[in-house]
Structure formats: structure tokens, C-alpha cells
Amino acid sequence: MEAEGIVPLNNRIFDPKMANHSIDIYYYHMSPPSRATLLLIRALGLKHNIKIVDIPNKGQMTSEFLKINPLHTIPVINDGEFIVYDSHVIMKYLVNQYAKDDSLYPKDPKKEAVVDQRLYFEASYLFPRFIAYFMPTLFGGQPPNEEAHKKLEEAFQHMDNFLKNQNWFAGTNMTIADFSLFSPFSTVVACDVFDFTNYQNLWQWYQRAKSAMSGFGYDEIEQEGANAFGGYYKSKIKDLS
Ligand SMILES: N[C@@H](CCC(=O)N[C@@H](CS)C(=O)NCC(=O)O)C(=O)O
């Protein structure tokens, strides 16, 4: 097992598959799944180009982008004309295709199922609750909703339980489940609207993950984007008062 917080670069930098091309990632800094994907790309040491999609100005609705992803969401990657969308699917693909081993997404069926469970938890439970709480205030000028706050906090309770007796979401080492859950969580932290005192497993994981991600661009990717989101949210709250 790796020492706590120390996660080696998991790459095959000299893999001939990467020799002649870079991966395009369609990205916006305030988007948690975009940041999770970019952090993973950095952790894998993959050559990449960042293509900004200006979500607040509806950049995802242009005919050019809709040809790439008819579902008009980011992140999307284009890996030598192979286009993948949905951050969870992208992360699985990148590890399967380029990682030097399967530690970030295990091939053992039981271990893989645990990682998938956490990924689907992010996709179908945490992120929809995140959207339901923050979006009406950010884009609809509505005050924060108490019921939505409670629903999002239920997700944190589950996350805290997942981390009972283990350092990472799927066991003893970091996996793509940690990348996926890290970006929405750090965004929530930047908004300053929840108290995590009662979720110590979760809070300690967050500190551990920050330290591990510092080697993959934590400051300029995750902290910058989460703070931008948090600042925007706080400005909307101020407008309401
Ligand atoms: N499950 C998707 C969620 C992607 C998503 O909803 N992205 C947002 C930005 S955080 C987006 O592109 N929204 C624009 C839209 O839906 O039109 C993933 O993980 O990639």
C-alpha cells in the first residue's frame, strides 16, 4: 500500500499509442466533472489540448459542439477521432487505454463493482442533488431551498459511511471514484454552505485527496475552478439579500 497521500503518477508517457497525438478535452473550469477528468488526464500524464466550452454563454448549444455531443454536456474527449462523453465513461476509458496498471480502475470484477458503485453514486445521486441545490440560485435567482439542502447533505452522510475504515472510496488506494467525487465535493466546500464537522471520514478524505491531487494540478485546476464556482454562488446569494 502507498504511504498516505502519496500517489505516483500512473502513466505510460512513452506509450507509442500517444506518440503522435494529443487528446482534446472539451472543458469549462466551473464544471466539476470536467475538472475531475482533467485531473485524471494529468495523473495519467497524457498529452492533451483543452478546448474551452463557455457554458454560461451556451457554448454547448452551438451546432459545432452538438455534432460532438448531442447531449450538450461537458466533459467530452476526442482521442484521435474517438469521441467519448460522460466523465465516468471517459475516466474508465482513459485508464483502460493508457494507465500503466489497473490500480485506478481494477479489472478484478468485485473491486471494479465497488468503483462502479461509487461512480454511479456520483452520477445518479450526488450530482443531481448538487444541481438541484445550486442551479436554481445560480441561474434562476431563487433563494437556497431547505429541502434541496437536506437532500444534498444525505449524500454527504453516505459518502462519510463509504469511507468508514478506509482511506479511499473504493478501498486502500485511490481510484477514479475518488477523482469523480472529489470535484463536486471541493465545489461544495468552496460555497461555504455546509458544516462537515459531523462527517469526519469525509473531511479527512478531502484533505488526503487534496494532498494526493497536488501532483496533478490541484491548485490551478481544482482549487481555481471550485473557487470560481463558489465566488459566483456567493455573489448570487448577496444579490438576494
Ligand atoms: N454525467 C455527466 C454530467 C455532465 C454535465 O451535466 N455537465 C454540465 C456542466 S457541469 C453541462 O455540460 N451542462 C450543460 C448542459 O447540460 O447543457 C458527466 O459526468 O459528464
The ligand as a Gaussian input file, in Angstrom:
#p B3LYP/6-31G(d) Opt

LIG

0 1
 N      -22.966000      12.858000     -16.041000
 C      -22.293000      13.872000     -16.815000
 C      -22.739000      15.257000     -16.369000
 C      -22.211000      16.314000     -17.297000
 C      -22.865000      17.669000     -17.075000
 O      -24.038000      17.767000     -16.681000
 N      -22.102000      18.713000     -17.357000
 C      -22.633000      20.064000     -17.229000
 C      -21.549000      21.002000     -16.700000
 S      -21.121000      20.577000     -15.055000
 C      -23.030000      20.571000     -18.604000
 O      -22.329000      20.350000     -19.562000
 N      -24.176000      21.264000     -18.693000
 C      -24.630000      21.897000     -19.882000
 C      -25.922000      21.357000     -20.388000
 O      -26.445000      20.357000     -19.845000
 O      -26.450000      21.932000     -21.348000
 C      -20.781000      13.716000     -16.663000
 O      -20.339000      13.254000     -15.605000
 O      -20.046000      14.036000     -17.607000

